[in-house]
Amino acid sequence: MSDDAGNLSDLPLTYRLILKFPKLSLEGYSEKFQGLFWVVLLPIFLLGDLCLNLLLLVGLPFPTNYLAFFVATSFVIMLILRILVEQTLSTSNAMLKESHRWDVDKAVQSYLKILHKEKHDDNAAKKTPRTNS
């Protein structure tokens, strides 16, 4: 997000607020580790957070337990939202910067040449006599 610092003012207020939250960056890690994080580590972390929240609800007195529960839950939700917003912004920036222009006429002409060549090869194969050994 450091290269998009000029574009932060163009973002909606909710995105700007989410991006002010501390960053948990996975960009420096390999794609395999990122996949492992999303598939294995994050669900384990969420289960641990659920256990911590249940412990906070049961173990603390009345007004404190709800406050601790909502603080812990909102912290986890904000971390996940921060990662998702950054991924969404980087994906949309990549799509806008590297837009591909399709040349339909050129693609159709090359496809027709391939079809013509295959048809010509099939006709040549049918005309040549086969020898039985």
C-alpha positions in Angstrom: 0.0 0.0 0.0 3.0 2.3 0.3 2.9 3.0 -3.5 -0.8 3.9 -3.4 -0.3 6.6 -0.7 -1.6 9.3 -3.1 -4.8 7.3 -3.8 -5.8 7.0 -0.2 -7.8 10.2 -0.3 -9.9 8.7 -3.2 -11.0 5.7 -1.1 -14.2 5.5 0.8 -14.1 6.5 4.5 -14.6 2.9 5.7 -11.6 1.7 3.7 -9.4 4.6 5.0 -10.4 3.7 8.6 -9.7 0.0 8.1 -6.3 0.8 6.6 -5.3 2.8 9.6 -5.4 -0.4 11.7 -2.0 -2.1 12.3 -0.9 -4.2 9.4 -0.5 -8.0 9.4 1.3 -8.4 6.1 1.7 -11.7 4.3 3.2 -10.2 1.1 6.8 -11.0 2.0 6.0 -14.7 2.4 5.7 -17.3 -0.3 2.4 -18.2 -1.9 2.5 -21.6 -0.2 2.8 -20.1 3.2 0.0 -17.6 2.5 -2.2 -20.5 1.5 -1.2 -22.4 4.6 -2.0 -19.2 6.7 -5.5 -18.9 5.2 -6.3 -22.6 5.3 -4.7 -23.8 8.5 -3.4 -21.1 10.8 -6.2 -18.6 10.5 -8.9 -21.2 11.5 -6.8 -22.4 14.4 -6.4 -18.7 15.5 -10.1 -18.1 15.2 -10.9 -21.2 17.3 -8.4 -20.0 19.9 -10.1 -16.6 19.9 -13.4 -18.3 20.4 -12.1 -20.2 23.4 -10.6 -17.0 24.8 -13.9 -15.2 24.3 -15.8 -17.9 26.0 -13.3 -17.8 28.9 -13.7 -14.1 29.1 -17.5 -14.3 29.2 -17.6 -17.0 31.9 -14.6 -16.0 34.0 -15.1 -12.3 34.4 -17.9 -10.4 36.2 -20.9 -9.0 34.3 -20.0 -5.7 32.8 -16.3 -6.5 32.3 -17.0 -9.8 30.4 -19.0 -8.2 27.7 -16.5 -5.4 27.2 -13.6 -7.8 27.0 -15.5 -10.0 24.6 -16.4 -7.2 22.2 -12.8 -5.7 22.3 -11.2 -9.1 21.5 -13.7 -9.9 18.8 -13.5 -6.5 17.2 -9.6 -6.7 17.2 -9.7 -10.0 15.3 -12.3 -8.7 12.9 -10.3 -5.6 12.2 -7.1 -7.6 11.5 -8.9 -9.8 9.0 -10.7 -6.8 7.4 -7.4 -5.0 7.0 -5.9 -8.0 5.1 -9.0 -8.3 2.9 -9.1 -4.6 2.0 -5.4 -4.6 1.1 -5.9 -7.6 -1.1 -8.9 -6.1 -2.8 -7.1 -2.8 -3.4 -4.0 -4.5 -4.8 -6.0 -6.7 -7.1 -8.1 -3.9 -8.4 -5.0 -1.7 -8.9 -3.3 -4.5 -10.8 -6.3 -5.0 -13.0 -6.6 -1.3 -13.8 -2.9 -0.7 -14.4 -2.3 -3.8 -16.6 -5.5 -3.9 -18.6 -5.3 -6.1 -21.6 -6.8 -5.0 -24.9 -8.3 -7.7 -27.0 -7.9 -7.6 -30.7 -10.9 -9.7 -31.8 -10.3 -9.5 -35.5 -6.7 -10.7 -35.2 -7.8 -13.6 -32.9 -10.6 -14.6 -35.3 -8.2 -14.6 -38.3 -5.6 -16.7 -36.5 -8.4 -19.1 -35.4 -9.7 -19.4 -39.0 -6.1 -20.1 -40.2 -5.7 -22.9 -37.7 -9.1 -24.4 -38.8 -8.2 -24.1 -42.4 -4.8 -25.8 -41.8 -6.4 -28.6 -39.8 -9.0 -29.2 -42.5 -6.3 -29.2 -45.2 -4.2 -31.7 -43.2 -7.3 -34.0 -42.7 -8.0 -33.9 -46.5 -4.4 -34.7 -47.3 -4.4 -37.6 -44.8 -7.6 -39.1 -46.4 -6.1 -38.8 -50.0 -2.9 -40.7 -49.2 -3.3 -44.4 -49.6 -2.4 -46.5 -46.6 -0.1 -49.4 -46.9 -0.8 -52.6 -45.0 2.3 -54.4 -43.8 
